[in-house]
């Protein structure tokens, strides 16, 4: 990564995007991507077929499971299997085989709503069709079919994507651009997981230090540089990150990528202006950007609070033996209590006392001024990678995030939520400027976007950005997704210290 694209001496005729598209059709790579090299369009086809195979296996399992509660189970299973093609067509209509190719990153978690709709509709159609047969599905058999189909499809799709990423190498990516936007794209690809993309080259579109164009080349020359880099580096996806992108250059790049069968993603030049609460819609052919400027409904927040209370209570009961064992280990490891209480800022900035397992020495807060100068902090945050105050058992608890589990009591009390912005200390929140007050619009969370998207590796501005996106686009589905992603984040332990 970090390779600089070299300008080609080849000169191309200038012209409009239509002319560029027509000439590009004759400029396909001389060394096409092949199965032998494990590159090219076959990669996406392989994943689609593997996902379809996973869905077939899920339907088979659901059909067999649905036959168990029925007196004539074999007949029911056979009727269900006869409708297998309809299940697969339904999955295709829901786009469950196409998103991986379209997006830089698409995880099984991202398609849970689509899988839910697909399984629900397919089971309903299956039950209606079998109802006219000799052995209709009972309500119990219908419920069993739904649970097995959904659960098996999720697990098998996760396993298929895991296997596919080990069968094929990462796609080779090229970033075109300069300045803060190009650096942000590169940074996010390094921080985020699951995209299966490796940057092999960068094609500067200007002076990264001064934020200026290298020159005012014609679109044909820009395309010529792109073509040569794609051939030389065997690029499979181009990411356009130009802060001064114009329509003519974009049209030429799109035409080139289409003719060379290279995927294209574009980072919007107006990222700071657009913010995070935007959606793209169309009025006929006219694209419109819609801004989400309203708060979540009271019913949504009521459901969020109800789910928090129920899930936190159930989790606390199930893990109570683990919590007791950890408390004993902490007391044996160093002097002091097992729990640590600290004042944090909650909803609306109201202070509350957060509970955590103690991971530091007893007088840790008194030692803080010896480690950092609070008044000299450039941002209202701090995280010491090698904090000398952390105990031996504390390091293990922090790396595994187990020290956060007592916060389930804060969730039950209503001070916190299972998912939300990171709870910050009151003295840090008091240093917030006006643009950071949005973090106080929701209860802080045991986990949240910061913990999932990099944890301690994030800069302050990156942390603010992911939390702003969460708050401005809040939904219950986003909470479920972040809870599931937390499992993977904890397992990787990246940024936990």
N, C-alpha and C positions, 0 to 999 in steps of 0.2 A: 504494500500500500504506500501511497505517497509518491508514486512514480509520476514524473512530469511528462505530459504528452508532447511529442516533437512535431513541429510544424513541417508539413510536407512541401516540397518544392513543386509538386504537381499543380498546374493551373487549370481551373475549370471555367467554362463559359458562364457568364453571369446570366441571370434571368429570374423569372418569377417562380413561385413554388411549384406550379403545374409543370413547368419545363424541368425543374429539378427532379420531380417525381418520375417523369418519363425517361430522363437519362439515367436515373438511379436503378431502373429495372435491369440495366445491362451490367450492373456493378455488384453482383453477388459475390460472396467470398470465393476465392479460387480454391480454398481448402474447406469444403463444407463440414459442418459439425456431423459427427457420425456416432453410431452405436459403439463402434470399437473404441472411440475416444471417450465414451460415456458423456457426450454433450449433444446439445441440439434439441429440436422439438420432441424427439422421442422421450426425453426425460419427463415432460409433462404428460405425454400419453401413457407412460408407464405408471405414473402416480394415479392417473384417472382409472386405469384398469385395476390397480391394487385397491383403490378405494371402493370400486364397484364390487370387487371380490369380497371385501370386508362386509359390504352391505348384504350381499347374497348370503354370506355365512350368518349374519345377524337375523335375516328373515328365516333361514332354515332353523336356527335355534329357537326363534319365537314360535314358529309353526309347530315344532315338536313339543315345546313347552306348553302351548295352548291345548294340545291333544291330551295331555296328562289328566286334567280335571274332568274330561268328558268320558262318558261311558264308551263311546265309539271313537276313541282317540285317533286311531289310524285314519279313519275316514276324514275327520276334521283336519288332520295334518296334511293329507293329500289335497283337500280342497284349498287349504291355505297355500300350499306350494304351487298350485296351479295359477295362483295370482301373483307369483314372484315377478314376472315381467312388469306388471303394473307398479309394483313397489319401486323397481329400478327406474322406470320412466318417471315416476313421481319424484324420486331423488334428483333426477336430471332437471326436471322442471323447477325444482327448488334451488338450482344452481350449486348443488353439493359436490359437483365434480369440476367446477370451473374457476372457483375463487383462488385456488393455489397458483394458477397460471397468471391471473390478472394482477395479483398483489405481491409486493415485496415480501410481506410476511402474512401468513394466514395459518392460525392455529386451530386445533380441534375445538378449543374453548370458544373461539370466535363464531363457530357455526352451531352452537348448542340451540339457539332459538330456531334455526332452520331445521335441525334434526328433530326438535320437538314437534314442529308443525308437520313435517313429513311423516313421522311415525304415527302421530295422532290421526291424520287424514287417512293414511294407509290402513291402519287398524280398523277405523270406522268403515271404510269401503269393504274391507275383508269381512267384517262382521255382517254387513248388510247382504253381501253376495252369498255368504254361507248360510244366512238365515233361510233362504229358499231351498237349501239342500236337505239331505236326510239327517244331518247331525249339526244343527246350528250351534254357534258358540254361546256358552253360558256367560253371564256377567263375570264370573270368576276367571273363566278361560280368556275372556277379552282383556281383563286387567293383567293377567299373567303375560299375554302376548305383548301388550304395550310395554310393560316393565322390562321384559327380556329383550325385545327389539331395540328399545332406546338404550338400555345399559350396554348391551353387546355391541351396538353400532358405535357408541362413544369409545369404548375400550379398544375395539378393533381398529377404528380409524386412528386413534392415538398410536397404536402399535404399528400400523402401516406407515404413518408418516415418520415414525422413529426409524423403522427399517429402511425406508426410502432414502432418508438422509445419510444412511451409511452405505447404501448401494451406489449412490451417485455423488460425485463431488459437488461442492458449492458452485452456484452459478457465478460466472466471472462478470464483475460489475465495473462500470466506468462512470466517474462523476465529471460532468461538464459544468464549470462555474468557477467562482472565486469569492473571496470575502467571507463574511460571517455566515451567509446562507450555505455555502459549500462546506464550511467547517462544521456547521450544525448537522448536516446530513452525515458526514463522516463520523462525527461523534456519536450520533444516535445508532448508527449501524454497529459501532463498537460496543455500545452499552446494552442494546437490546438483543435478546436471544430469539431463536426460532426462525430467522429469515433465510438461512441457508444461502447467503450471498457473500462473496469475498471480493473486495475491491482490488482490482489488479492494475488500475491505471487512473490517472486524473488528467483531464484536458483543460488547462487553464483558459478561461475566457476573458481574463483581464489581470491586472496587477493586484494580487491578494493583499498587499500591504497598503496600497493607496486606494484600492477599490476602483481602479480605472480600467478601461478596455485596453488591450494590447494594441489594437489598431481598429480601423473601421473597415474590416474586410467585407466583401460581398458575401451573401448567403452561400453561393456556390463554393467559395473558399472554405467557409466554416464546415460545410458538408464534406468537402474533400479531406480536411483534417480528421473529421469524425470517421469517414470511411477507412482511411489508412490505419487509424488506431484500432478500429473494430477488427480489421483483418490481422494486424500485428499481434494484438493481445487476445484474439478470439473471444471478444466481448459478447455476452449474452443478454445483458440488461444495461441500459443507459439511464443514468439519473441526472436530470437537468436541474442545476441549482444556480441559475444566473439571476442576479438581482436586477439586471437591466434588460431582461428578455423582451424582444420585439416579435411581432406577429410573423414577419417574413422569415426570420431565423428559425422560429419554432416550426413553421410549416415545412421548411426544408429539412429540419432534423427529423420531424415525424415521417416525412416521405422516405428519408434514407433508412430509418429504423424499420419501416414497414417493408421496404424492398429487400432489406438484408435479413429479415425475420429476426430482428432484435427487439426485445421488450423495452418499453420506454416508461419512465416515471418522471414526473415534474414536481419539484418543490416550488410552491407558489412564491413569486418574487415579493409579494406584499404580505409576507408572513406576519410581521409585526402589526400591520394595519388590520389584517383580517382577524387576528387573535385565534381563539380556540372554539368559540361558540358560533360557528358558521356551518351552514349546510348549502349544498349546491342543488338547485332545482332548475327546471326549464319551463318557460312560457312559450309553447310551440318550440321554435328553434333557438329562442333567446335565453341564454343562461342567466339565472338570477342567484345572487348570494343572499341567503336568508340568515339573519343574526338571531340567536336565541337570547332574548333579553328579559325573560320572565323566570321566576323562581319555581321550584318544584311544587306541585299541588299539595294541599294539606293531607289528602288521602295517601299520596305517595310517602310523605314523611311519617304518617301514622303507621303505614305498613312497615317502613324501615325500622321504626322504633319497636314494633311488635316482634318482628323477626329477630332483632337484636336481643330482646329480652328472652325469647324462647330458645334461640340457639346458644346463647351464652349460658343459660341455666343448664341445658342439657350437657353442654361441653364441660361445665364445671363439675357436674356430678360424675361424668365418665372419667375425668382425669384427676379426681381428688386424691387417689392413692399416689399418683405420680407427683402431685404437688407436695404431699406430705414427705415423700422420700427426698425431694430436692431441698426442702426446708431443713431436713436433718443434715444433709451434706453441707449446706452452707454454714450451719452452726458449727460443724466439726472442722471446717476448713479455716475459719478465721473468727475472731471475736466479733460479737454484734448480733443483732436480730436477723432473721431470715428475710424479712420484708423491708423494702425501702419505700418511704413515703416522701413525695416532693410536690410542691405546689406548681400546678400547670394552668395554662389558660384554656378554658373550655368554650362552649357556645356563647357567642357575644362577648368573649373576653372574660367571662366570669371565672374566677379562680376555683380550682378544686384540687384535692390531694390524690395524685395518681399512685397506684400500687404497682410495685415491681419486685421481683426477687433481687436481693442485694447482690451486686456483682463487684462492688468495690470495698475498700477498707472502710472501717466505721467512720472515720473523720474525713471522708473524701471531699465533701463540700468545703471544709475549712482549708484544704490543700489546693483548691482550684486557683486562687490568685497567684500561686507559685508557678503555675503552668501556663496561664494565658493572661493577657491584659485585656480585660473586658472592654474598656473604653477605646481600645485600639482596634477592635474587630471591624473589618471592612463591611461585613454583612452580619445581620442578626442571627447567627448560627455558629456553632463550632462542633467539631468532631475530631477527637484525637485518635490517630490510627494506632499508636502504641501508648496507651494511657498507663502510667506507672501505678495508678491507684487500683487497677483491676486485679482481683484475686485470681488464684488458679482455677477454682471452680467457676468463677465469674467469666473467665475467657470462654469456657465451654458453653455456658449458658448464653452468652452473647452470640457466639458463632452459630448456635442452633436456634436463637431467638426464643428460647424457653423462658428467659427472664421476663418476657412480656405477658405470660399467661395469667398472673394475678390481676391483670387489667380487666379480666372478664367480670370481676366484682364491680369495677367502675362502670362497665356496660350495663349490668343489671340495675345499678343505682341510677343510671341515666346520665352520668357525667360524660360517658364516652359512647362511641358506636363501634361495632365490629370493623367497619370500614369508614375511613375518613382521613382528613389531613393529619399530619403528625402532631401530637400534643407537644407544644413548646413551653418552656419555662416562662413564667410571668415577666421576669426582667428582660427576656429577649423580646417578647411580644410588645412590651412598652417601647422598644426601639423601632417598631414597625412604622414605616411611612404610610401615607394614605392609600397607596396602591396595593398594600399588602393586607388591608383590613378584610378583604374578601375571605381570607382563610378562617375568619371567625364566624362565618355564616353557617357553618355546620359543626356538629360535634366532632371532636378529634377521634381518630380511629386506632384500634389495636393494630390494624394493618391498613394499607392504603396505597395510593399510586407511587409515593416515594419509596416505600419498601419493595414494591414490585419492579420498578423501573430503574434500579441502580443503587438504592440505599445510600450507604456512605460514600459511594463513588460520585454521586451527583454534586455539582456545584450548587450554590444557593439559587442562582437564576434558573437552573434546570429543575430544581425541586419546586420552585414557585410555578414554573410552567406546567408541570404534570399535575400539580394540585389545582391549578386554575382550570385546566381542561376537565378534571373530574367534577369540580363544583359547578362550572358553567354548563356542563352537559350531563348532569346527574340523572341516573335512572337506577331502578332496582336491579336491572340486568347487569349494569356496570358493577354493582356491589358483588353479585354472584361471580362475575368474571374475575374480579380482583381477588376474591377469596380463593378461587381455584388456582390463580396464578401465584398466590402466596406460597402454596405448597412447593411449587417448582423453585421459587426464589429462596426459600429456606433450605431446600435440598442443595442448591448450588452454593450457598453461603457467600455469595459475592457481595462485597461491600459491608459485611457484618463484622464489626470490631468495636 
